[in-house]
Amino acid sequence: MMDIDLRSTMDIQITALEWMPQDGRYVRYYPEAGIDVFMEQRPDGSIEVTPHEFHDEAMSIFDYPLSEVYHGDSEILLRLQEFYRRCWVLRLQDPFISLMITILTQNKTADSARRTFHRLQRRYKGIDVHKMACADKRELEELIRFSGPYKASYMIECSRQIEERWGGSLEWMRRAPTDEARRALLSLHGVGPKTADCVLLFSLGHSVVPVDTHICRVSQRLGLSMSMGDSEAAKRRVKEDLERGLKMPGMAHLLIINLGRDFCKALAPLHHICPVEELCPKRGVVRPERLV
């Protein structure tokens, strides 16, 4: 039996946003079959998939455990890797799907993006670059209203650009140099640095570290980066410190995301139960004393 902590696996990576939390389970719409497939962790740790005939296909999304992702000498990252050993990296996602989901997450919660993506999948019987390029803008605005109706123009226009420039496919970026693929993604309407890096990492196999405010905060507190604040300049420094300084594989940033979600809260970090409390310099923490 695969030893998987379903919650920690499904709540931290763009790839998992195809699955929406619902009543203690995760649900994904399979457009080819026209049905919802459910995944649930049972009390004994096993994962139940319903309908059962989708078990093998659903379980194939789990690629390898996070305990295999980092091989450097950072004591903090090695400790986190052991702590989150039951968290798994999911297999690479279709790059267009990843792009659409990541656009939906811009300035919104993951739960909002998940609900919106589920709604789009059901309405269009599966989304692809052609369907999005031809989508009715007003209808799309209504479908994505909880994730920001203004993003409809991003989704439609960048889909048209992908069709016009690259014949409707982003697959060529898998073999391209990372800098070239990143520049190409940034040239698309509505795509910023974090969105580009998420697509590069979770879909195209490039080892980059997507950096947002949360990655900035936790990396700085841990002393993994010597930058301060969350300005664009600070984010660039964090990215450089992690990618070049630590030579940290992109997927290892999931360790930092997990820590930030579970312990290293923005306003009240849970030092007393943090798995790396004694190793953490707590840079920039206003009240580093024990917080309950």
PEUR-V436614 format. One record per pair of residues at least 24 apart in sequence whose ideal C-beta (glycine too) atoms are under 10 Angstrom apart, sorted by the first residue. I is the first residue (numbers start at 1). GAP is how many residues later the second one is. D is the distance in Angstrom with one decimal. If there is no record, write none. Layout:
# PEUR-V436614
i & gap & d
I & GAP & D
I & GAP & D
This chain:
# PEUR-V436614
i & gap & d
1 & 43 & 8.7
1 & 44 & 7.2
1 & 45 & 5.8
1 & 46 & 8.6
2 & 43 & 9.4
2 & 44 & 8.8
2 & 45 & 7.5
2 & 57 & 7.2
2 & 60 & 6.3
2 & 63 & 8.7
2 & 84 & 9.5
2 & 86 & 7.9
3 & 42 & 7.1
3 & 43 & 10.0
3 & 62 & 7.6
3 & 64 & 9.9
3 & 82 & 8.0
3 & 83 & 5.6
3 & 85 & 9.0
4 & 37 & 7.8
4 & 41 & 7.9
4 & 42 & 9.2
4 & 43 & 6.4
4 & 55 & 9.0
4 & 58 & 6.1
4 & 61 & 8.0
4 & 82 & 6.1
4 & 83 & 8.0
4 & 84 & 5.4
5 & 36 & 7.9
5 & 40 & 8.5
5 & 60 & 9.8
5 & 61 & 9.7
5 & 79 & 7.9
5 & 80 & 8.8
5 & 81 & 3.9
5 & 82 & 5.7
5 & 83 & 8.2
5 & 253 & 9.9
6 & 33 & 7.1
6 & 34 & 7.9
6 & 35 & 4.2
6 & 36 & 9.8
6 & 39 & 9.2
6 & 41 & 6.2
6 & 56 & 9.5
6 & 80 & 9.2
6 & 81 & 9.5
6 & 82 & 9.1
7 & 34 & 7.4
7 & 79 & 9.9
7 & 80 & 9.0
8 & 58 & 8.5
8 & 75 & 10.0
8 & 76 & 6.3
8 & 78 & 6.9
8 & 79 & 4.2
8 & 80 & 8.7
8 & 246 & 9.1
8 & 249 & 9.9
8 & 250 & 6.0
8 & 253 & 8.6
8 & 254 & 8.1
9 & 32 & 9.8
9 & 52 & 9.3
9 & 53 & 7.2
9 & 56 & 9.2
9 & 57 & 8.4
9 & 75 & 9.4
9 & 77 & 8.0
9 & 78 & 5.1
9 & 79 & 4.8
9 & 80 & 8.3
9 & 81 & 7.2
9 & 245 & 9.2
9 & 249 & 9.7
10 & 29 & 8.2
10 & 31 & 9.7
10 & 51 & 9.6
10 & 77 & 9.5
10 & 78 & 9.4
10 & 80 & 8.4
10 & 100 & 9.8
10 & 104 & 9.8
11 & 76 & 9.4
11 & 99 & 7.2
11 & 100 & 9.4
11 & 246 & 9.0
11 & 247 & 8.6
11 & 250 & 7.0
11 & 251 & 9.8
12 & 54 & 9.5
12 & 72 & 9.3
12 & 75 & 7.4
12 & 78 & 10.0
12 & 98 & 8.7
12 & 241 & 9.5
12 & 242 & 5.5
12 & 243 & 9.4
12 & 244 & 9.6
12 & 245 & 4.6
12 & 246 & 5.7
12 & 248 & 9.3
12 & 249 & 6.7
12 & 250 & 9.8
13 & 74 & 9.3
13 & 75 & 9.4
13 & 76 & 7.4
13 & 77 & 6.0
13 & 80 & 9.2
13 & 97 & 9.6
13 & 185 & 9.1
13 & 188 & 9.1
13 & 189 & 6.4
13 & 238 & 8.5
13 & 240 & 9.7
13 & 241 & 6.1
13 & 244 & 7.9
14 & 76 & 9.1
14 & 79 & 7.3
14 & 83 & 9.6
14 & 84 & 6.0
14 & 85 & 9.8
14 & 87 & 5.9
14 & 88 & 5.7
14 & 91 & 7.2
14 & 96 & 8.6
14 & 99 & 8.9
14 & 181 & 9.5
14 & 184 & 5.0
14 & 185 & 8.3
14 & 187 & 8.2
14 & 188 & 4.8
14 & 189 & 8.4
14 & 196 & 8.4
15 & 46 & 7.6
15 & 48 & 9.2
15 & 74 & 8.3
15 & 75 & 4.1
15 & 76 & 7.5
15 & 77 & 7.5
15 & 78 & 4.6
15 & 79 & 9.9
15 & 82 & 9.2
15 & 83 & 7.2
15 & 86 & 8.6
15 & 183 & 9.3
15 & 186 & 9.3
15 & 187 & 4.8
15 & 188 & 7.9
16 & 45 & 8.1
16 & 72 & 9.8
16 & 74 & 5.8
16 & 77 & 9.2
16 & 85 & 9.7
16 & 94 & 8.6
16 & 98 & 8.8
16 & 186 & 9.4
17 & 76 & 9.2
17 & 80 & 9.4
17 & 81 & 9.0
17 & 84 & 4.9
17 & 85 & 8.6
17 & 87 & 8.1
17 & 88 & 7.2
17 & 93 & 6.0
17 & 94 & 9.2
17 & 96 & 5.6
17 & 97 & 5.1
17 & 99 & 9.7
17 & 100 & 6.3
17 & 101 & 9.5
17 & 185 & 9.8
18 & 43 & 8.5
18 & 72 & 9.3
18 & 75 & 7.5
18 & 76 & 9.5
18 & 79 & 7.1
18 & 80 & 9.4
18 & 83 & 7.2
18 & 96 & 8.0
18 & 99 & 6.7
18 & 100 & 8.4
18 & 103 & 8.1
19 & 39 & 9.0
19 & 42 & 8.4
19 & 71 & 9.5
19 & 95 & 7.4
19 & 98 & 9.7
19 & 99 & 9.0
20 & 90 & 9.8
20 & 91 & 8.0
20 & 93 & 9.5
20 & 94 & 4.2
20 & 95 & 6.2
20 & 96 & 9.6
20 & 97 & 7.7
20 & 98 & 4.9
20 & 99 & 9.6
20 & 101 & 9.9
21 & 89 & 9.5
21 & 90 & 7.0
21 & 93 & 7.2
21 & 94 & 9.5
22 & 92 & 9.5
22 & 93 & 9.6
22 & 96 & 9.1
25 & 24 & 9.9
25 & 25 & 8.3
26 & 32 & 9.3
26 & 88 & 9.2
27 & 87 & 9.5
27 & 91 & 7.4
28 & 26 & 9.2
28 & 30 & 7.6
28 & 33 & 9.1
28 & 86 & 9.7
28 & 89 & 9.6
28 & 90 & 7.8
28 & 93 & 8.3
29 & 88 & 9.0
29 & 89 & 5.8
29 & 90 & 9.2
29 & 91 & 9.4
29 & 92 & 4.5
29 & 93 & 5.5
29 & 96 & 9.2
29 & 97 & 8.2
30 & 24 & 7.1
30 & 27 & 8.3
30 & 28 & 9.1
30 & 91 & 8.8
30 & 96 & 8.6
31 & 90 & 6.0
31 & 91 & 8.1
31 & 93 & 8.0
31 & 94 & 4.8
31 & 95 & 3.0
31 & 96 & 8.4
31 & 97 & 9.7
32 & 93 & 8.9
32 & 94 & 7.2
33 & 24 & 9.9
34 & 88 & 9.1
34 & 91 & 7.3
34 & 92 & 9.5
36 & 82 & 8.7
36 & 85 & 9.9
36 & 86 & 8.8
45 & 41 & 8.8
60 & 30 & 9.9
60 & 31 & 7.0
61 & 27 & 8.8
61 & 29 & 5.1
61 & 30 & 5.6
61 & 32 & 9.0
62 & 26 & 4.6
62 & 27 & 8.1
62 & 28 & 6.5
62 & 29 & 7.5
63 & 25 & 6.8
63 & 26 & 5.1
63 & 27 & 5.9
63 & 28 & 4.3
63 & 29 & 7.9
63 & 188 & 9.4
64 & 24 & 6.7
64 & 25 & 5.5
64 & 26 & 9.5
64 & 27 & 9.0
64 & 187 & 9.0
65 & 24 & 7.5
66 & 185 & 7.6
66 & 186 & 8.1
66 & 188 & 6.0
66 & 189 & 6.7
66 & 192 & 8.1
68 & 183 & 9.4
69 & 179 & 9.2
69 & 180 & 5.8
69 & 181 & 9.0
69 & 182 & 4.8
69 & 183 & 4.9
69 & 184 & 9.4
69 & 185 & 7.4
69 & 186 & 7.6
70 & 176 & 9.1
70 & 177 & 9.9
70 & 178 & 6.9
70 & 179 & 6.5
70 & 181 & 8.6
70 & 182 & 4.5
70 & 185 & 7.1
71 & 176 & 9.4
71 & 178 & 8.1
71 & 181 & 9.3
72 & 174 & 6.1
72 & 175 & 6.2
72 & 176 & 6.7
72 & 177 & 8.6
72 & 180 & 8.3
73 & 173 & 9.1
73 & 174 & 9.9
74 & 148 & 8.9
74 & 149 & 9.6
74 & 150 & 7.1
74 & 172 & 6.1
74 & 173 & 9.8
74 & 174 & 7.8
74 & 178 & 9.2
74 & 181 & 9.8
74 & 205 & 9.5
75 & 201 & 8.3
75 & 204 & 5.8
76 & 146 & 5.5
76 & 147 & 7.8
76 & 148 & 7.0
76 & 179 & 8.8
76 & 180 & 9.4
76 & 183 & 9.0
76 & 199 & 9.5
76 & 200 & 5.1
76 & 203 & 5.1
76 & 204 & 7.0
76 & 205 & 9.7
77 & 145 & 8.8
77 & 147 & 7.8
77 & 165 & 9.9
77 & 169 & 7.6
77 & 171 & 7.1
77 & 175 & 6.4
77 & 176 & 9.9
77 & 178 & 6.0
77 & 179 & 8.4
77 & 182 & 9.9
77 & 199 & 9.0
78 & 177 & 9.6
78 & 198 & 9.8
78 & 201 & 9.8
79 & 176 & 9.3
79 & 180 & 9.9
79 & 196 & 6.2
79 & 197 & 5.2
79 & 199 & 9.6
79 & 200 & 6.5
79 & 201 & 9.9
80 & 142 & 9.1
80 & 172 & 8.8
80 & 174 & 9.5
80 & 175 & 4.2
80 & 176 & 7.7
80 & 178 & 7.3
80 & 179 & 6.0
80 & 195 & 6.8
80 & 196 & 6.3
80 & 199 & 9.7
81 & 171 & 7.8
81 & 173 & 10.0
81 & 174 & 6.2
82 & 193 & 8.5
83 & 172 & 8.5
83 & 175 & 8.3
83 & 176 & 8.5
83 & 179 & 9.4
83 & 180 & 9.9
83 & 191 & 9.8
83 & 192 & 4.4
83 & 193 & 8.0
84 & 170 & 7.8
84 & 171 & 6.1
84 & 173 & 9.9
84 & 174 & 5.2
84 & 175 & 8.3
84 & 178 & 9.0
84 & 191 & 8.7
87 & 167 & 7.0
87 & 168 & 8.4
87 & 170 & 9.9
87 & 171 & 6.4
88 & 166 & 9.6
89 & 113 & 9.3
89 & 162 & 5.2
89 & 163 & 9.7
89 & 165 & 7.0
90 & 112 & 7.9
90 & 161 & 9.8
90 & 164 & 9.9
91 & 111 & 9.6
92 & 82 & 8.8
92 & 109 & 9.0
92 & 110 & 6.6
92 & 111 & 5.5
92 & 112 & 7.3
92 & 113 & 6.0
93 & 105 & 9.8
93 & 106 & 8.8
93 & 109 & 5.5
93 & 110 & 4.8
93 & 111 & 9.5
94 & 33 & 10.0
94 & 34 & 8.8
94 & 76 & 8.8
94 & 77 & 9.3
94 & 109 & 6.6
95 & 34 & 9.9
95 & 67 & 9.5
95 & 74 & 8.3
95 & 75 & 4.0
95 & 76 & 7.0
95 & 77 & 10.0
95 & 78 & 6.9
95 & 79 & 7.8
95 & 86 & 9.7
95 & 90 & 9.1
95 & 104 & 5.6
95 & 105 & 8.8
95 & 107 & 8.7
95 & 108 & 3.9
95 & 109 & 5.7
95 & 110 & 9.9
96 & 31 & 8.1
96 & 32 & 6.7
96 & 33 & 5.2
96 & 36 & 8.1
96 & 62 & 9.6
96 & 63 & 7.9
96 & 66 & 7.2
96 & 72 & 8.4
96 & 73 & 8.0
96 & 74 & 6.0
96 & 75 & 9.4
96 & 103 & 8.9
96 & 107 & 8.4
97 & 24 & 9.4
97 & 29 & 9.4
97 & 30 & 7.2
97 & 31 & 8.5
97 & 32 & 9.8
97 & 102 & 9.7
97 & 105 & 9.9
97 & 106 & 7.8
98 & 72 & 8.9
98 & 97 & 9.3
98 & 100 & 6.6
98 & 101 & 5.0
98 & 102 & 9.3
98 & 103 & 9.1
98 & 104 & 5.4
98 & 105 & 4.1
98 & 106 & 8.5
99 & 30 & 9.2
99 & 33 & 9.6
99 & 55 & 9.8
99 & 56 & 8.8
99 & 59 & 7.2
99 & 60 & 8.9
99 & 63 & 8.4
99 & 71 & 7.2
99 & 86 & 7.8
99 & 89 & 7.9
99 & 91 & 9.5
99 & 92 & 7.4
99 & 96 & 7.2
99 & 97 & 9.0
99 & 99 & 8.4
99 & 100 & 5.2
99 & 104 & 7.8
100 & 27 & 6.4
100 & 28 & 9.6
100 & 29 & 9.2
100 & 32 & 6.9
100 & 44 & 9.8
100 & 51 & 9.5
100 & 54 & 9.4
100 & 55 & 6.1
100 & 58 & 9.0
100 & 59 & 8.3
100 & 99 & 9.9
101 & 26 & 9.8
101 & 46 & 9.9
101 & 94 & 9.8
101 & 97 & 8.6
101 & 98 & 9.5
101 & 101 & 9.2
101 & 102 & 9.9
102 & 89 & 8.5
102 & 90 & 9.6
102 & 92 & 7.8
102 & 93 & 4.6
102 & 94 & 8.8
102 & 95 & 9.2
102 & 96 & 4.6
102 & 97 & 6.3
102 & 100 & 8.3
102 & 101 & 9.4
102 & 108 & 8.9
103 & 41 & 9.3
103 & 44 & 8.6
103 & 45 & 9.0
103 & 48 & 5.7
103 & 51 & 5.5
103 & 52 & 6.0
103 & 55 & 7.7
103 & 85 & 9.6
103 & 86 & 9.9
103 & 87 & 5.9
103 & 88 & 7.5
103 & 89 & 9.5
103 & 92 & 6.3
103 & 95 & 9.8
103 & 96 & 9.8
104 & 40 & 6.7
104 & 42 & 9.5
104 & 43 & 4.6
104 & 44 & 7.8
104 & 47 & 6.7
104 & 50 & 9.6
104 & 51 & 8.3
105 & 42 & 7.8
105 & 43 & 9.9
105 & 89 & 9.0
105 & 90 & 8.3
105 & 93 & 8.3
105 & 107 & 9.7
106 & 41 & 8.4
106 & 42 & 7.3
106 & 45 & 7.0
106 & 48 & 8.4
106 & 84 & 8.0
106 & 85 & 9.5
106 & 86 & 7.5
106 & 88 & 8.1
106 & 89 & 6.7
107 & 40 & 9.1
107 & 41 & 6.9
107 & 44 & 9.4
108 & 36 & 9.8
108 & 38 & 7.9
108 & 39 & 5.0
108 & 40 & 6.3
108 & 43 & 9.0
109 & 37 & 9.7
109 & 38 & 9.0
111 & 35 & 9.6
112 & 32 & 9.5
112 & 34 & 5.3
112 & 35 & 5.1
112 & 36 & 8.7
113 & 31 & 9.3
113 & 33 & 9.1
113 & 34 & 5.7
113 & 35 & 9.8
114 & 33 & 9.5
115 & 29 & 9.9
115 & 31 & 6.5
115 & 32 & 8.0
116 & 27 & 7.2
116 & 28 & 5.0
116 & 29 & 8.4
116 & 30 & 6.0
116 & 31 & 4.2
116 & 32 & 9.0
116 & 35 & 9.2
117 & 27 & 9.0
117 & 30 & 8.5
119 & 24 & 5.6
119 & 25 & 7.9
119 & 26 & 9.8
119 & 27 & 8.8
119 & 28 & 9.5
120 & 24 & 7.2
120 & 27 & 9.8
120 & 35 & 9.1
127 & 28 & 9.1
127 & 32 & 9.3
128 & 31 & 8.8
128 & 40 & 8.2
129 & 29 & 9.2
129 & 30 & 5.0
129 & 31 & 8.8
129 & 32 & 9.8
129 & 33 & 5.3
129 & 34 & 6.1
129 & 37 & 9.5
129 & 38 & 9.5
129 & 39 & 4.7
129 & 40 & 7.6
129 & 41 & 8.5
130 & 29 & 7.8
130 & 30 & 9.9
130 & 32 & 9.8
130 & 33 & 7.0
130 & 38 & 6.4
131 & 28 & 8.3
132 & 24 & 6.3
132 & 25 & 9.7
132 & 26 & 8.4
132 & 27 & 3.9
132 & 28 & 8.6
132 & 30 & 9.0
132 & 31 & 9.5
133 & 24 & 8.7
133 & 25 & 9.0
133 & 26 & 4.0
133 & 27 & 4.6
133 & 28 & 8.8
133 & 29 & 7.7
133 & 30 & 5.4
133 & 31 & 9.0
133 & 35 & 8.1
134 & 25 & 8.4
134 & 26 & 8.8
134 & 29 & 9.6
135 & 24 & 7.9
150 & 40 & 9.2
151 & 39 & 6.9
152 & 38 & 9.9
153 & 36 & 7.4
153 & 37 & 7.4
154 & 34 & 8.5
154 & 35 & 5.7
154 & 36 & 2.7
154 & 37 & 7.8
154 & 41 & 9.5
155 & 34 & 9.0
155 & 35 & 7.4
156 & 33 & 8.7
156 & 34 & 9.6
157 & 31 & 8.1
157 & 32 & 4.0
157 & 33 & 7.1
158 & 27 & 9.2
158 & 29 & 9.4
158 & 30 & 4.1
158 & 31 & 4.7
158 & 32 & 5.7
158 & 33 & 6.4
158 & 37 & 9.8
159 & 29 & 9.1
159 & 30 & 9.3
160 & 28 & 9.9
160 & 29 & 8.5
161 & 26 & 7.8
161 & 27 & 5.5
161 & 28 & 6.4
161 & 29 & 10.0
161 & 30 & 9.6
162 & 26 & 7.1
170 & 29 & 7.5
170 & 33 & 7.7
170 & 34 & 7.3
171 & 32 & 9.6
171 & 33 & 8.4
172 & 32 & 9.7
173 & 26 & 8.2
173 & 27 & 7.5
173 & 30 & 8.7
173 & 31 & 5.2
173 & 32 & 9.5
173 & 33 & 8.1
174 & 26 & 9.6
174 & 29 & 8.3
174 & 30 & 4.9
174 & 31 & 6.0
174 & 32 & 8.3
175 & 29 & 9.1
175 & 30 & 9.5
176 & 28 & 8.6
176 & 30 & 8.9
177 & 29 & 9.1
178 & 26 & 8.9
178 & 27 & 9.8
178 & 28 & 4.6
178 & 29 & 7.9
178 & 30 & 6.4
178 & 65 & 10.0
179 & 27 & 9.7
179 & 29 & 10.0
181 & 25 & 6.5
181 & 27 & 9.5
182 & 24 & 7.9
182 & 26 & 7.4
193 & 39 & 8.4
193 & 42 & 7.8
193 & 43 & 8.5
193 & 46 & 8.4
194 & 41 & 8.5
194 & 45 & 9.8
197 & 42 & 8.2
197 & 46 & 10.0
197 & 53 & 8.0
197 & 56 & 9.6
198 & 52 & 9.8
200 & 50 & 7.9
201 & 48 & 9.5
201 & 49 & 4.4
201 & 50 & 7.1
201 & 52 & 8.2
201 & 53 & 9.8
202 & 48 & 8.7
202 & 49 & 8.7
205 & 45 & 9.3
206 & 44 & 7.1
207 & 36 & 7.8
207 & 40 & 9.4
207 & 41 & 8.6
207 & 42 & 5.2
207 & 43 & 4.3
207 & 44 & 7.7
207 & 45 & 9.1
208 & 31 & 8.1
208 & 34 & 9.6
208 & 35 & 6.7
208 & 41 & 9.7
208 & 42 & 5.0
208 & 45 & 9.1
209 & 29 & 8.1
209 & 30 & 5.7
209 & 31 & 9.4
209 & 32 & 9.4
209 & 33 & 4.7
209 & 34 & 5.3
209 & 37 & 9.3
209 & 39 & 6.5
209 & 40 & 8.7
209 & 41 & 5.3
209 & 42 & 9.3
209 & 43 & 8.1
209 & 44 & 4.8
209 & 47 & 8.9
210 & 25 & 9.9
210 & 29 & 8.5
210 & 40 & 7.7
210 & 43 & 6.8
210 & 47 & 9.4
211 & 24 & 4.7
211 & 25 & 7.9
211 & 26 & 9.4
211 & 27 & 5.2
211 & 28 & 4.7
211 & 29 & 9.6
211 & 30 & 9.9
211 & 31 & 7.7
211 & 32 & 9.4
211 & 42 & 8.1
211 & 45 & 9.8
212 & 26 & 9.8
212 & 45 & 9.4
213 & 47 & 9.9
213 & 53 & 8.5
214 & 42 & 8.2
214 & 43 & 7.0
214 & 45 & 10.0
214 & 46 & 5.0
214 & 47 & 8.2
214 & 50 & 8.7
214 & 52 & 7.8
215 & 24 & 8.6
215 & 27 & 8.2
215 & 38 & 6.3
215 & 41 & 5.8
215 & 42 & 7.0
215 & 45 & 7.5
216 & 40 & 9.9
216 & 44 & 10.0
217 & 39 & 9.6
217 & 43 & 7.0
217 & 47 & 7.3
217 & 48 & 9.5
217 & 49 & 6.4
217 & 52 & 9.6
217 & 66 & 10.0
217 & 67 & 7.8
217 & 68 & 9.7
218 & 35 & 9.7
218 & 37 & 9.6
218 & 38 & 5.0
218 & 39 & 8.0
218 & 40 & 9.7
218 & 41 & 5.9
218 & 42 & 4.3
218 & 43 & 9.5
218 & 45 & 9.3
218 & 46 & 4.8
218 & 47 & 9.9
218 & 48 & 9.5
218 & 51 & 9.3
218 & 62 & 9.7
219 & 27 & 9.5
219 & 29 & 9.8
219 & 34 & 8.7
219 & 37 & 6.1
219 & 40 & 10.0
219 & 41 & 9.3
219 & 45 & 9.9
219 & 64 & 9.5
220 & 61 & 9.7
220 & 63 & 5.4
220 & 64 & 5.6
220 & 65 & 9.6
221 & 38 & 9.4
221 & 39 & 9.1
221 & 43 & 6.2
221 & 48 & 7.4
221 & 59 & 6.5
221 & 60 & 7.6
221 & 61 & 5.9
221 & 62 & 5.4
221 & 63 & 6.0
221 & 64 & 6.0
221 & 67 & 9.4
222 & 34 & 7.6
222 & 37 & 7.9
222 & 38 & 9.9
222 & 42 & 7.9
222 & 54 & 7.2
222 & 57 & 8.1
222 & 58 & 5.6
222 & 59 & 7.4
222 & 60 & 8.7
222 & 61 & 7.7
223 & 56 & 8.9
223 & 57 & 7.3
223 & 58 & 4.4
223 & 59 & 8.7
223 & 60 & 5.7
224 & 24 & 8.1
224 & 32 & 7.6
224 & 57 & 10.0
224 & 59 & 9.6
225 & 58 & 9.0
226 & 57 & 8.2
227 & 56 & 9.8
228 & 55 & 7.7
228 & 56 & 6.2
229 & 55 & 8.5
265 & 26 & 8.8
267 & 24 & 9.4
268 & 24 & 9.0
